[in-house]
């Protein structure tokens, strides 16, 4: 069986000692990765990835943007996989042992959707909003995509197309 590989190698590192269960089906044709004890290592968590259903076994997996509930729409031409990874945050940010905190989505009237981090983190850590450019089709550009700082906890920002937003506990 080939080793798992991912496209966004500048944004995630694989947690070699960890594993994740298969994606779970949610409501309304949505899928998600449940967090579990099998994904081990400092800052590791189960992230949803996808690739074309006709991809070769050795082809890399692309990160799947999820919503505030960490769910994504199921796509009929793609297969999904939960992979144990740790995000590579920008210089100046250190990921905490427990990396995930809550992302809240909101939209009022006809305005653009907004996101903010509203979750709690361990003492000394802050729930911080980052984003990752997920639209590049070129493999080199996918590999070079990195997490960007967006806002501190409690600050709403407009969601921009082509980006995946996630809150991480960091210092």
Backbone torsions as a table, in degrees:
resi	resn	phi	psi	omega
1	UNK	NA	128.2	-178.0
2	UNK	-68.0	151.7	176.8
3	UNK	-67.3	143.0	179.1
4	UNK	-68.6	136.7	174.7
5	UNK	-131.7	151.5	-179.7
6	UNK	-122.6	155.4	-178.8
7	UNK	-76.3	-41.1	-172.9
8	UNK	-88.5	68.5	-175.1
9	UNK	-72.6	-15.5	176.2
10	UNK	-90.6	-7.8	-178.1
11	UNK	-107.8	-24.0	-177.6
12	UNK	-138.2	149.0	166.7
13	UNK	-119.5	143.2	179.3
14	UNK	-72.6	139.5	175.1
15	UNK	-93.9	95.7	-171.3
16	UNK	-59.1	-30.3	-177.5
17	UNK	-88.9	2.8	-175.4
18	UNK	-117.3	161.3	175.7
19	UNK	-145.0	165.2	-179.4
20	UNK	-131.5	154.2	173.7
21	UNK	-73.6	168.1	176.2
22	UNK	-64.7	155.7	177.7
23	UNK	-57.9	144.3	178.3
24	UNK	-101.0	140.4	176.7
25	UNK	-80.5	129.4	176.7
26	UNK	-98.7	-156.0	179.0
27	UNK	-86.3	157.3	174.3
28	UNK	53.6	49.7	176.1
29	UNK	59.7	36.9	177.7
30	UNK	-111.3	154.1	177.6
31	UNK	-129.4	158.4	-179.3
32	UNK	-153.5	163.2	173.3
33	UNK	-105.0	122.0	175.5
34	UNK	-81.0	137.8	177.5
35	UNK	-79.9	141.1	-177.8
36	UNK	-147.3	176.2	-177.4
37	UNK	-73.2	-17.1	-176.0
38	UNK	-76.6	-19.3	178.8
39	UNK	-88.4	97.4	-172.0
40	UNK	-106.9	157.7	176.0
41	UNK	118.8	152.9	-179.5
42	UNK	-61.2	122.8	176.5
43	UNK	74.9	11.8	-177.5
44	UNK	-89.3	146.1	176.5
45	UNK	-154.3	166.4	179.5
46	UNK	-88.8	119.4	-178.2
47	UNK	-114.4	141.3	178.5
48	UNK	-80.7	130.7	176.3
49	UNK	-128.0	162.1	179.0
50	UNK	-146.8	162.2	171.1
51	UNK	-157.3	165.2	-179.6
52	UNK	-56.4	141.8	-177.0
53	UNK	-65.4	-18.4	178.3
54	UNK	-97.3	10.5	-178.4
55	UNK	-65.8	153.6	175.3
56	UNK	-76.3	156.9	-177.4
57	UNK	-57.5	-31.5	-177.8
58	UNK	-89.5	-5.0	179.5
59	UNK	-65.3	144.4	-179.2
60	UNK	-73.1	156.9	177.3
61	UNK	-95.5	142.6	177.0
62	UNK	-101.3	139.7	176.7
63	UNK	-60.4	142.6	178.9
64	UNK	-105.9	115.8	176.5
65	UNK	-60.9	136.6	178.9
66	UNK	-120.2	167.0	179.1
67	UNK	-89.4	-169.2	-179.1
68	UNK	-62.2	-25.3	177.8
69	UNK	-90.3	8.0	-179.6
70	UNK	62.6	33.0	177.2
71	UNK	-112.7	154.1	177.1
72	UNK	-132.2	154.8	175.9
73	UNK	-69.9	135.0	176.8
74	UNK	-73.6	131.0	-179.4
75	UNK	-112.1	128.1	-173.0
76	UNK	-67.1	-26.1	-178.4
77	UNK	-93.2	9.4	-178.3
78	UNK	-128.9	154.5	170.0
79	UNK	-109.8	150.3	-177.5
80	UNK	-118.9	154.4	-179.7
81	UNK	-149.2	139.8	173.3
82	UNK	-93.1	126.4	-177.6
83	UNK	-124.6	136.4	179.6
84	UNK	-78.9	112.2	-176.2
85	UNK	-135.7	167.3	171.4
86	UNK	-128.0	132.3	179.4
87	UNK	-72.4	148.1	174.7
88	UNK	-101.0	102.1	-175.7
89	UNK	-81.1	160.4	179.1
90	UNK	-61.5	158.2	177.0
91	UNK	-53.5	136.1	-179.6
92	UNK	99.6	-8.6	178.9
93	UNK	-119.9	131.2	177.5
94	UNK	-113.5	126.1	179.0
95	UNK	-70.9	138.0	177.3
96	UNK	-84.1	164.0	-177.1
97	UNK	-55.3	-44.5	175.8
98	UNK	-99.6	105.0	-165.5
99	UNK	-82.8	-23.7	-170.0
100	UNK	-95.5	142.9	171.5
101	UNK	-142.0	171.3	-167.9
102	UNK	-77.1	134.8	172.8
103	UNK	-107.4	130.3	178.3
104	UNK	-112.9	132.1	176.1
105	UNK	-103.4	142.6	174.5
106	UNK	-149.7	153.7	176.6
107	UNK	-152.1	129.7	178.5
108	UNK	-118.3	130.5	178.8
109	UNK	56.5	-134.6	-179.7
110	UNK	-96.1	12.8	-177.7
111	UNK	-73.8	164.2	177.9
112	UNK	-67.4	146.2	177.9
113	UNK	-59.3	144.9	177.8
114	UNK	-120.3	152.2	177.1
115	UNK	-129.8	153.0	173.7
116	UNK	-157.5	156.5	175.2
117	UNK	-91.7	127.7	-178.7
118	UNK	-127.5	6.4	-174.0
119	UNK	-84.3	170.8	178.8
120	UNK	-103.3	149.1	177.0
121	UNK	-129.9	167.4	177.2
122	UNK	-61.8	160.4	179.9
123	UNK	-52.9	134.0	178.5
124	UNK	88.1	-4.4	-179.6
125	UNK	-115.4	152.0	179.5
126	UNK	-121.7	143.7	176.9
127	UNK	-80.9	111.3	-170.7
128	UNK	-122.6	138.8	-178.4
129	UNK	-90.2	128.2	176.2
130	UNK	-126.5	163.9	175.0
131	UNK	-139.6	156.0	-179.0
132	UNK	-131.4	129.1	178.2
133	UNK	-71.7	120.6	-174.3
134	UNK	-116.0	6.3	-176.8
135	UNK	-93.4	-14.1	-178.3
136	UNK	-60.0	134.6	177.3
137	UNK	-93.3	-29.1	-179.6
138	UNK	-66.1	126.5	-177.8
139	UNK	-57.0	-36.4	179.6
140	UNK	-67.6	-38.5	178.6
141	UNK	-70.2	-36.7	175.2
142	UNK	-60.7	-46.1	-178.1
143	UNK	-64.2	-29.9	-177.3
144	UNK	-86.7	-10.5	-178.5
145	UNK	-62.8	134.1	-178.9
146	UNK	-128.6	159.2	175.3
147	UNK	-68.8	139.2	177.4
148	UNK	-118.1	138.3	173.8
149	UNK	-66.4	137.9	178.6
150	UNK	-118.3	-53.3	-176.1
151	UNK	-162.8	157.5	173.7
152	UNK	-79.8	165.9	-179.5
153	UNK	-53.0	137.4	176.1
154	UNK	87.1	-3.7	179.4
155	UNK	-101.4	117.0	179.1
156	UNK	-79.0	139.5	175.5
157	UNK	-134.3	151.8	177.9
158	UNK	-72.5	135.0	178.2
159	UNK	-75.5	127.7	177.3
160	UNK	-102.3	140.7	177.8
161	UNK	-62.7	150.6	177.7
162	UNK	85.7	1.4	-179.4
163	UNK	-123.1	147.1	173.5
164	UNK	-104.6	124.6	-178.3
165	UNK	-103.1	137.6	179.4
166	UNK	-150.3	143.7	176.7
167	UNK	-100.3	131.1	177.5
168	UNK	-125.0	146.0	172.9
169	UNK	-79.7	120.9	-176.9
170	UNK	-144.9	167.3	175.4
171	UNK	-124.1	NA	NA
